[in-house]
Amino acid sequence: MITNRPPNSDHIWHQWKTVVAPSALSPTASAECDELSALFAFLSARAGIRGVGLLWPTENHTVAAWVLRQSAGAIRVVIPTTQIFLDDSDYWGTRKFDPWLRK
């Protein structure tokens, strides 16, 4: 389990390199919100998706956020990469915290 580290996906990649027989039925890596958010942002950037970054809704939790620029203005979509603020019914764009509270 990766925990209490800065938002960086390197440790997830390291876990994945040690997997001998990947399975869709069992985890291949384990990490907290900081690392998962960083992984999401990294993979999004590699896929050419612009405007994805990290958001700290509180001082000790990180989520990914996606800013979509439209003619009517910007929309910030919160990516649920932490369970701290979420219930089973919460999905993309949850309004559990203000996505514009922090830059």
C-alpha positions in Angstrom: 0.0 0.0 0.0 1.3 3.4 -1.0 0.4 6.0 1.6 1.3 9.4 3.0 3.4 10.4 0.0 3.3 13.4 -2.3 1.0 13.2 -5.4 3.2 11.2 -7.7 2.3 8.1 -9.6 5.8 6.6 -9.8 5.2 4.2 -6.9 2.1 2.8 -8.7 4.1 2.2 -11.8 6.7 0.4 -9.7 4.1 -1.9 -8.2 2.8 -2.7 -11.7 6.3 -3.7 -12.9 6.4 -6.4 -10.2 3.1 -8.0 -11.2 3.8 -11.5 -12.7 0.2 -12.5 -13.7 -2.2 -9.6 -14.0 -5.8 -10.4 -13.4 -9.0 -8.4 -13.7 -10.2 -10.2 -10.5 -7.4 -9.0 -8.2 -5.7 -5.6 -7.6 -2.3 -5.0 -9.3 -1.5 -1.9 -7.1 -2.8 -0.2 -4.1 -2.5 3.6 -3.4 -4.3 6.5 -1.8 -6.0 9.5 -3.3 -2.8 11.5 -3.9 -1.1 8.9 -6.0 -4.4 7.8 -7.8 -5.1 11.5 -8.7 -1.6 11.9 -10.0 -1.9 8.7 -12.1 -5.2 9.9 -13.5 -3.7 13.3 -14.4 -0.6 11.7 -16.0 -2.6 9.2 -18.1 -5.0 11.9 -19.2 -2.1 14.1 -20.3 -0.6 11.1 -22.2 -3.9 10.5 -23.9 -3.9 14.2 -25.1 -6.7 15.4 -22.8 -6.0 19.0 -21.8 -7.1 20.7 -18.6 -6.6 17.8 -16.2 -4.8 18.4 -12.9 -4.8 18.1 -9.2 -7.2 19.7 -6.7 -6.8 19.9 -3.0 -10.4 20.2 -1.6 -8.8 19.9 1.9 -5.2 20.2 3.1 -4.7 16.4 3.4 -6.6 15.0 0.4 -6.1 15.3 -3.3 -8.5 14.6 -6.2 -8.2 15.0 -9.9 -10.1 17.8 -11.7 -10.8 18.5 -15.4 -11.4 22.0 -16.6 -13.4 22.1 -19.8 -13.3 25.4 -21.6 -16.6 26.3 -23.4 -17.9 29.4 -25.0 -20.3 29.8 -22.0 -17.3 29.6 -19.6 -15.1 27.1 -17.9 -16.5 24.0 -16.1 -14.5 22.1 -13.6 -15.3 18.4 -13.3 -14.2 16.7 -10.1 -12.8 13.2 -10.7 -13.7 11.0 -7.7 -10.2 9.6 -7.0 -10.8 9.6 -3.2 -13.6 8.0 -1.2 -13.2 10.4 1.7 -16.0 12.8 0.6 -18.0 10.3 -1.5 -20.9 7.9 -1.1 -21.8 5.0 -3.3 -24.1 7.2 -5.3 -21.5 9.9 -6.1 -19.9 9.9 -9.5 -18.1 12.3 -11.9 -18.8 15.9 -11.1 -19.9 15.3 -7.5 -20.9 18.4 -5.7 -19.7 17.3 -2.2 -17.1 20.1 -2.2 -16.7 23.3 -4.3 -14.4 22.5 -7.2 -13.6 26.2 -7.6 -12.6 26.8 -3.9 -8.9 26.3 -4.8 -7.0 26.8 -8.0 
